[in-house]
Amino acid sequence: MNPLKLLNKFLIWRIRHISTRNWIIILGALVGVLGGFAAVILKSTVHFIQEFLAHQDLGYGFIFLPAVGILITSFLANKVLREQLGHGITTILYYISKKSSIIQRTRMYSRMVTSAITVSFGGSVGLEAPIVVTGSAIGSNIGQLMHLNYRQRTLMIGCGAAAAISGIFNSPVAGVIFSVEVILTNVSIGAFIPLLISSVAGALISTLLVGDDVLFSFDLADPFIATDVIWYLLLGAVTGLVSYYFTQVTFWAERLIEKLKNNYLRAIIGGLALGVIILFFNPLFGEGYKTITSILNGETSGLMQNSMLLSSIETEWFILLFAFLIILIKPIATGLTIGSGGNGGIFAPSLFIGGITGYLFSSVYNLTNPSEQLSVSNFTLVGMCGVMSGVLHAPLTAIFLIAEITSGYTLFLPLMLVSAIAFTTNSYFQKHSFYTEKLIKAGDLITNDKDKEVLSLLKVKKLVETDLLTIEPHKTLGDLVALVKKSKRNIFPVVDAENRFKGIITLDDIREIMFDNDSQKSVIVERLMHKPPETVDFEESMESAMRKFERTGAWNLPVLANEEYVGVVSKSRIFNSYRTRLKRQQYN
């Protein structure tokens, strides 16, 4: 039997026997399971490749690994997958805002393949954003397959994102909150159930298949001391400034390397530059979680291990200087990786640089105040929360992620405090998050505005009315009257022989003379036509078109494509489509 017919029969059966609410929950669970499997596959693949490369006697040849990884990634993206990489979560937000939450099938695996290669070969980025793209693409495609509407597809994208974060960190609460804070802008109470189910499913699959082998985890040893609160307040401000620095320098490094227009030349130069950086600052190789784990375990001397010329110098102050340089250089390494054609996200880099910031902050205090010691591990973890909160503008995600990966809520108070201050500090300098800044500036992301959100889903090209009768400028009034008799509309566009738009005539323009025989013979159309107050481009956004309607007070405007007449768009048809879309904007 034809698979499409079989699917249609199943969907008809589903409508009769399963309510939409329950069906969305079932699909959320399915997306969660698949997202969990994707997270496990990605983690396992990266660990396998890294272990293989670690056992090769490369010597200083390892500095070429980033260039090789980025070059392979760039080739796959341009020649095989034929898609642009960039920032994955930014791409998901774009698809939700401008593409009706319809994501291509290839993105269900493309980001997994390319990110695994980039990170395994030393790209200074993380796996979280690629796996979120994968989970989101799975959710979108299941939504498309099951004929879900825009809101329901968007919810499935959120379910995929929640499952991805939950699966890769074994943190179901953080997965749900990340989806709500970063991916979904408007969430009803009913939508939380599919998100919860999906996130739990992702965590269960990850736990069953790989156990505790997550990207990063740590068991707290030191208690929270309330008298340290003043230093946590200061750390919050510091991490807010560091998060702003990280965002700006990462974007700068991306723009710098992207000036090279040849994809492969950019990959080679960017990769080699990254390799040289890693030669001196080895912790910048890959995600950096091993370095953070070493710091948390008190093995700070390992911070400079395998770093050329510096590994032999292990005085405490020099190690702290080294850590400070890592904070300065990490955004450059991340920007070079992404800008030169690698694939990965800034989730892990923000956690890494936050951990180094917390370590440096507490260690400097401890060296200068031997009688009073701060917990290096606690400040390292809270620093991770602070920078992540500032970069992603997702304070709740940062709080619950660190709480879950440390298997307890001992640090909940300082996490809340530092997260809030870091977010506020960063927001003072940077209104939008790392993911949304470019989209909002380009007008490609609508946030917290229902009217704009619905308008962004309407397309001028789909609302053009083409049933109007046109007339050429040299025709007579008599010819126009003949059209009036046949037309059901009272608007007549004037076009030349090449279909170029010249003007417009309405019945009001000719009402007084249309039955005068002499005028019908002597008056030509060119004398009767007038220019419309505005014209609309065939590819123009609906929001822009509506501004023209509001500015002119018109009810109909001509639609042109390269000066050629296409049709007319009317305010009444836009309103009808708007109302229809608004009714569909429900999750169930």
C-alpha positions in Angstrom: 0.0 0.0 0.0 1.1 3.6 -0.7 2.8 4.9 2.5 1.0 8.3 2.0 -2.4 6.6 1.9 -1.5 4.5 4.9 -0.5 7.6 6.8 -3.7 9.4 5.8 -5.8 6.5 7.1 -3.9 6.5 10.3 -4.4 10.3 10.8 -8.1 9.8 10.2 -8.2 7.0 12.8 -6.3 9.2 15.2 -8.8 12.1 14.8 -11.7 9.7 15.7 -10.0 7.9 18.6 -7.4 10.2 20.2 -7.9 13.8 21.3 -5.6 16.5 20.0 -4.3 17.2 23.5 -3.4 13.6 24.1 -1.9 13.2 20.6 0.4 16.2 21.2 1.6 14.5 24.4 2.3 11.2 22.6 4.2 13.0 19.9 6.1 15.0 22.5 7.2 11.6 24.1 8.3 10.3 20.6 10.3 13.5 19.9 11.9 13.1 23.4 13.0 9.5 22.7 14.5 10.4 19.3 16.1 13.5 20.8 17.7 11.4 23.5 19.0 8.9 21.0 20.5 11.7 19.0 22.3 13.1 22.1 23.7 9.7 22.9 24.9 9.2 19.3 26.6 12.6 19.2 28.3 12.2 22.6 29.5 8.7 21.8 30.8 9.6 18.4 32.8 12.6 19.7 34.3 10.5 22.6 35.3 7.8 20.1 37.0 10.2 17.7 38.7 12.0 20.6 40.0 8.8 22.1 41.3 7.6 18.7 43.1 10.9 18.1 44.5 10.9 21.6 46.2 7.6 21.0 48.0 8.8 17.9 51.6 10.0 18.3 51.1 13.4 16.6 53.6 15.5 18.6 53.1 19.1 17.8 51.3 18.0 14.7 48.1 18.3 16.8 48.0 22.0 15.9 46.9 21.0 12.4 43.9 19.0 13.7 41.5 22.1 14.0 42.3 23.1 10.4 41.6 19.5 9.2 38.4 19.3 11.2 37.1 22.7 10.0 38.2 21.9 6.4 36.2 18.6 6.4 33.2 20.4 8.0 33.3 23.2 5.4 33.5 20.7 2.5 30.6 18.6 3.9 28.5 21.8 4.5 29.1 23.3 1.0 29.4 20.3 -1.3 27.4 17.5 0.4 24.8 18.9 2.7 24.6 22.2 0.8 23.6 24.3 3.8 25.0 27.2 5.7 26.1 26.4 9.3 26.5 29.5 11.5 24.9 29.6 15.0 22.5 26.7 15.3 20.0 28.1 17.9 19.9 31.4 16.0 18.9 29.3 12.9 16.1 27.6 14.9 14.7 30.9 16.1 14.8 32.2 12.5 12.8 29.1 11.3 10.2 29.6 14.0 9.8 33.3 13.2 10.1 33.4 9.4 9.6 29.9 8.1 6.5 28.7 9.9 8.5 26.3 12.1 9.3 24.2 9.0 12.9 22.8 9.2 14.5 20.8 6.5 14.9 17.1 7.0 18.7 17.3 6.5 19.1 19.2 9.7 18.0 16.1 11.6 21.5 14.8 11.1 23.7 17.5 9.4 24.6 19.3 12.6 25.4 16.1 14.4 27.9 15.1 11.7 29.6 18.4 11.2 29.8 19.3 15.0 31.2 15.9 15.8 34.0 16.5 13.4 34.7 20.1 14.4 34.8 19.5 18.2 36.6 16.1 18.0 39.4 17.8 16.0 39.8 20.6 18.5 37.3 23.3 17.4 36.8 25.6 20.4 33.0 25.3 20.5 30.3 23.1 22.1 28.0 20.3 21.1 24.9 21.6 22.8 23.7 24.0 20.0 24.1 21.3 17.3 22.2 18.7 19.3 19.4 21.3 19.9 19.2 21.9 16.2 19.0 18.2 15.7 16.2 17.7 18.3 14.3 20.7 17.0 14.5 19.5 13.4 13.2 16.1 14.6 10.3 17.8 16.3 9.5 20.0 13.3 9.6 17.1 10.8 7.4 14.9 13.0 5.0 17.8 13.2 5.0 18.2 9.4 4.5 14.5 8.9 1.5 14.5 11.3 0.0 17.6 9.7 0.3 19.7 12.8 -0.4 23.5 12.6 2.2 26.2 13.2 1.8 26.4 16.9 1.8 22.6 17.4 4.9 22.3 15.1 6.6 25.0 17.2 5.8 23.1 20.4 7.4 20.0 18.8 10.5 22.1 18.1 10.5 23.1 21.8 10.1 19.4 22.8 13.1 18.5 20.6 15.2 21.2 22.2 14.2 20.2 25.7 15.0 16.5 25.0 18.4 17.5 23.5 19.6 19.5 26.5 18.2 16.9 28.9 19.8 14.0 27.0 23.3 15.6 26.7 23.5 16.8 30.3 21.0 14.4 32.0 19.2 17.5 33.2 15.5 17.3 32.5 14.5 20.4 34.4 17.1 22.5 32.7 16.0 21.1 29.4 12.4 22.3 29.9 13.4 25.7 31.1 15.9 26.2 28.3 13.1 25.4 25.8 10.8 27.9 27.4 13.4 30.7 27.9 15.3 30.5 24.6 13.2 28.6 22.0 9.5 29.3 22.8 8.3 32.8 23.4 4.7 32.1 24.3 3.9 28.9 26.3 0.5 28.0 27.7 0.1 25.8 30.8 -1.1 22.9 28.6 2.1 23.1 26.6 4.2 22.3 29.6 3.0 18.6 29.7 4.5 17.7 26.3 7.7 19.6 27.2 8.0 17.7 30.5 7.4 14.3 28.9 9.8 15.0 26.1 12.6 16.2 28.5 12.1 13.2 30.8 12.2 10.8 27.8 15.5 12.4 26.6 17.1 12.0 30.0 15.9 8.4 30.4 17.3 7.3 27.0 20.6 8.9 27.8 20.7 7.4 31.3 19.8 3.9 30.1 22.3 3.9 27.2 25.4 5.7 28.7 24.6 6.0 32.4 26.5 8.9 34.0 28.7 9.5 31.0 27.5 13.0 30.4 29.4 16.0 29.0 30.0 17.5 32.4 29.1 16.6 36.0 30.5 17.2 39.5 29.5 16.2 43.1 29.6 19.2 45.5 31.9 18.9 48.4 32.1 22.3 50.0 29.0 23.9 51.7 27.6 27.3 50.9 28.8 29.9 53.5 26.3 32.8 53.9 29.1 35.2 54.9 30.5 34.9 51.3 27.5 36.5 49.8 29.3 39.8 49.3 31.8 38.1 47.1 29.1 36.3 45.2 27.5 39.7 44.5 30.8 41.0 43.1 31.2 37.8 41.1 27.8 38.4 39.5 28.9 41.8 38.3 32.2 40.4 37.0 30.6 37.5 35.1 28.1 40.0 33.6 31.0 42.0 32.2 32.8 38.9 31.1 29.7 37.6 29.2 29.5 41.0 27.4 33.1 40.7 26.5 32.7 37.2 25.3 29.8 38.1 23.0 31.4 41.1 21.4 34.8 39.5 20.9 33.3 36.3 19.5 31.3 38.3 16.9 34.4 40.4 16.1 36.5 37.3 15.5 33.8 35.8 13.3 33.6 39.0 11.2 37.3 39.2 10.9 37.8 35.7 9.5 34.7 35.9 7.3 36.4 38.7 5.3 38.1 35.8 3.5 35.5 34.9 0.9 36.9 31.6 -0.3 35.4 28.9 2.0 38.4 26.6 1.9 41.0 29.3 2.3 39.0 30.6 5.3 38.9 27.1 6.8 42.6 26.6 6.4 43.7 30.0 7.7 41.1 30.0 10.6 42.0 26.5 11.5 45.7 27.1 11.5 45.3 30.2 13.6 43.2 28.2 16.0 45.9 25.6 16.1 48.6 28.1 17.0 46.4 29.5 19.8 45.9 25.9 21.1 49.7 25.3 21.0 50.1 27.9 23.7 46.7 27.6 25.4 45.9 23.9 25.3 42.7 24.1 27.4 41.1 25.8 24.4 41.2 22.5 22.5 37.6 21.3 22.1 34.9 22.0 24.6 37.0 22.5 27.7 35.0 20.4 30.2 38.0 18.4 31.2 39.8 21.5 32.2 36.9 22.7 34.3 36.7 19.2 35.9 40.4 19.4 36.8 39.9 22.8 38.4 36.9 21.5 40.4 39.0 18.6 41.6 41.8 20.9 42.7 44.2 19.9 39.9 45.0 23.5 38.8 48.5 22.7 37.6 46.9 20.7 34.8 45.6 24.0 33.4 48.9 24.5 31.6 49.5 20.9 30.7 50.7 20.4 27.0 51.0 24.2 26.5 54.3 25.0 24.7 56.9 26.9 26.7 54.5 27.4 29.6 54.0 24.0 31.0 57.3 24.1 33.0 56.2 27.3 34.9 53.8 26.4 37.6 53.9 29.2 40.2 50.5 30.1 41.5 50.5 33.6 40.2 51.6 32.5 36.8 48.9 30.0 36.6 46.4 32.7 37.5 47.9 34.9 34.8 47.5 32.0 32.4 43.8 31.6 33.4 43.3 35.3 32.8 44.8 35.1 29.3 42.5 32.1 28.6 39.5 34.3 29.4 40.7 36.9 27.0 41.5 34.5 24.2 38.7 31.9 24.4 36.2 34.2 22.5 38.7 34.6 19.7 39.1 30.8 19.5 35.3 30.3 19.4 34.8 33.0 16.8 37.6 31.6 14.6 36.1 28.1 14.8 32.6 29.2 13.8 33.6 32.0 11.4 36.0 29.8 9.5 33.4 27.2 8.7 33.3 24.9 11.8 30.1 23.9 13.5 29.4 24.2 17.1 27.7 26.4 19.7 28.6 29.0 22.4 26.8 27.0 25.2 29.9 25.2 26.2 32.3 28.1 25.7 30.2 30.3 27.9 30.2 27.6 30.7 34.0 27.2 30.2 34.9 30.9 30.4 32.5 31.3 33.3 34.2 28.4 35.2 37.7 30.0 34.6 36.3 33.4 35.7 35.0 31.9 39.0 38.3 30.0 39.6 40.4 33.1 38.9 38.1 35.3 41.1 38.3 32.9 44.1 42.0 32.0 43.7 43.1 35.7 43.6 41.1 36.3 46.8 42.6 33.3 48.5 46.2 34.2 47.6 45.7 37.8 48.9 43.8 36.7 52.0 45.4 33.6 53.4 43.4 33.8 56.6 40.0 33.7 54.8 39.5 31.2 52.0 36.7 31.0 49.4 35.6 27.7 48.0 37.3 27.5 44.6 34.9 24.7 43.4 31.8 26.6 44.4 32.9 29.9 42.8 33.9 28.0 39.7 30.4 26.5 39.4 28.6 29.7 40.2 30.9 31.6 37.7 29.7 29.1 35.0 26.1 30.0 35.8 26.8 33.8 35.7 28.5 33.9 32.3 25.9 31.5 30.8 23.1 33.7 32.1 24.6 36.8 30.6 25.5 35.3 27.2 22.3 33.4 26.6 20.0 35.8 28.5 18.6 32.7 30.1 19.1 33.0 33.9 16.8 30.2 34.9 18.4 27.8 32.5 21.8 28.6 34.0 20.6 28.2 37.6 18.9 24.8 37.1 21.6 23.4 34.8 24.4 23.9 37.3 22.1 22.7 40.1 21.3 19.5 38.2 24.8 18.7 37.0 26.1 19.1 40.6 23.4 16.7 41.9 22.0 19.0 44.5 20.7 22.5 45.4 23.3 23.5 48.0 24.4 26.4 45.8 20.9 27.4 44.8 21.0 30.8 46.7 24.3 32.0 45.2 23.3 30.6 41.8 20.2 32.7 41.8 22.0 35.8 43.0 24.9 35.6 40.6 22.6 34.7 37.7 20.4 37.7 38.3 23.2 40.2 38.7 25.1 38.8 35.6 22.0 39.0 33.5 21.2 42.5 34.7 24.8 43.7 34.1 25.0 42.2 30.6 21.5 43.6 29.7 22.7 47.1 30.5 25.3 46.9 27.7 23.5 44.4 25.4 19.8 44.4 25.1 19.5 41.1 23.3 21.0 37.7 23.8 23.9 36.2 21.7 21.3 34.1 19.8 18.8 36.9 19.0 20.9 40.0 18.5 21.5 39.6 14.8 18.0 38.4 14.1 16.3 41.3 15.8 18.5 43.8 14.1 17.6 42.2 10.7 13.9 42.2 11.6 13.9 38.4 11.4 12.7 37.7 14.9 9.5 38.7 16.5 9.5 38.6 20.3 6.5 39.0 22.7 4.3 40.7 20.1 1.3 38.7 18.9 0.4 41.0 16.1 3.9 41.0 14.6 4.2 37.2 15.1 1.0 36.5 13.1 1.8 39.1 10.5 5.2 37.5 10.0 3.5 34.3 8.9 1.5 36.1 6.2 3.1 36.5 2.8 2.3 39.1 0.3 2.8 36.7 -2.6 0.1 34.4 -1.3 -2.5 37.1 -0.9 -2.1 38.8 -4.2 -5.4 39.2 -6.1 -5.0 38.7 -9.9 -8.5 38.8 -11.1 -8.4 42.5 -12.0 -8.7 43.4 -15.7 -5.8 45.6 -16.9 -5.8 48.2 -19.7 -3.0 49.9 -21.7 -2.4 53.6 -21.5 -3.2 54.4 -25.2 -6.7 52.8 -25.0 -9.8 55.0 -25.0 -12.4 55.6 -22.4 -14.7 53.5 -24.6 -12.4 50.5 -24.3 -12.3 51.0 -20.5 -16.1 51.1 -20.3 -16.2 47.8 -22.2 -13.9 46.3 -19.4 -16.2 47.8 -16.7 -19.1 45.8 -18.2 -17.1 42.5 -17.9 -15.3 43.2 -14.6 -16.6 42.4 -11.1 -14.1 44.9 -9.6 -14.0 48.7 -9.6 -10.2 49.0 -10.0 -8.4 48.8 -13.3 -4.5 48.7 -13.3 -2.9 50.4 -16.3 0.0 48.5 -17.8 2.0 48.9 -21.0 2.7 46.2 -23.6 5.6 44.8 -21.5 3.3 44.6 -18.5 5.1 47.5 -16.7 2.8 49.2 -14.2 1.9 52.8 -15.2 -1.0 53.8 -12.9 -4.5 52.9 -11.8 -8.1 53.9 -12.5 -11.1 53.5 -10.3 -14.8 53.8 -11.2 -14.9 57.1 -9.2 -12.4 58.5 -11.7 -14.7 58.0 -14.7 -18.2 58.0 -13.2 -19.1 61.4 -14.5 -18.0 60.9 -18.1 -18.2 57.2 -18.7 -21.5 57.4 -20.5 -20.6 60.4 -22.6 -20.2 59.2 -26.2 -17.8 62.0 -27.2 -15.6 61.3 -24.2 -15.6 57.6 -24.9 -14.0 58.3 -28.3 -11.6 61.2 -27.5 -10.4 60.6 -23.9 -7.5 58.2 -23.6 -6.7 56.1 -20.5 -3.4 57.8 -19.9 -5.2 61.1 -19.1 -7.5 59.3 -16.6 -5.0 57.2 -14.6 -3.3 58.3 -11.5 -0.4 57.0 -9.4 -1.4 55.0 -6.4 -0.2 56.3 -3.0 2.2 53.4 -2.6 3.1 50.1 -4.3 4.0 46.8 -2.6 6.9 44.6 -3.7 6.1 40.9 -4.4 8.7 39.8 -1.9 8.0 42.5 0.7 7.2 41.5 4.3 3.6 41.8 5.5 4.6 44.1 8.3 6.1 46.5 5.8 3.1 46.3 3.6 0.8 47.0 6.6 2.8 50.1 7.4 2.1 51.4 3.9 -1.7 50.8 4.3 -1.6 52.6 7.6 0.4 55.5 6.2 -1.8 56.0 3.1 -5.2 55.0 4.4 -5.6 52.9 1.2 -7.7 49.7 1.0 -5.9 48.3 -2.1 -2.3 48.6 -3.3 -0.7 47.3 -6.5 1.9 44.6 -6.2 4.9 44.8 -8.4 7.9 42.6 -9.2 10.8 44.4 -10.8 8.3 47.2 -12.0 6.1 44.6 -13.6 2.5 44.4 -12.5 1.5 41.2 -10.6 -1.8 42.0 -9.0 -3.4 43.9 -6.1 -3.3 43.2 -2.3 -6.3 44.4 -0.3 -6.5 45.3 3.3 -9.7 43.3 3.7 -8.1 40.1 2.5 -5.2 40.6 4.8 -7.5 41.0 7.7 -9.4 37.9 6.8 -6.1 35.9 6.6 -4.9 37.5 9.9 -8.1 36.4 11.7 -7.8 32.8 10.3 -4.1 32.6 11.4 -5.0 34.0 14.8 -7.6 31.3 15.4 -5.0 28.6 14.5 -2.4 30.0 16.8 -3.2 27.5 19.6 -1.3 24.5 20.8 -4.4 22.4 20.9 
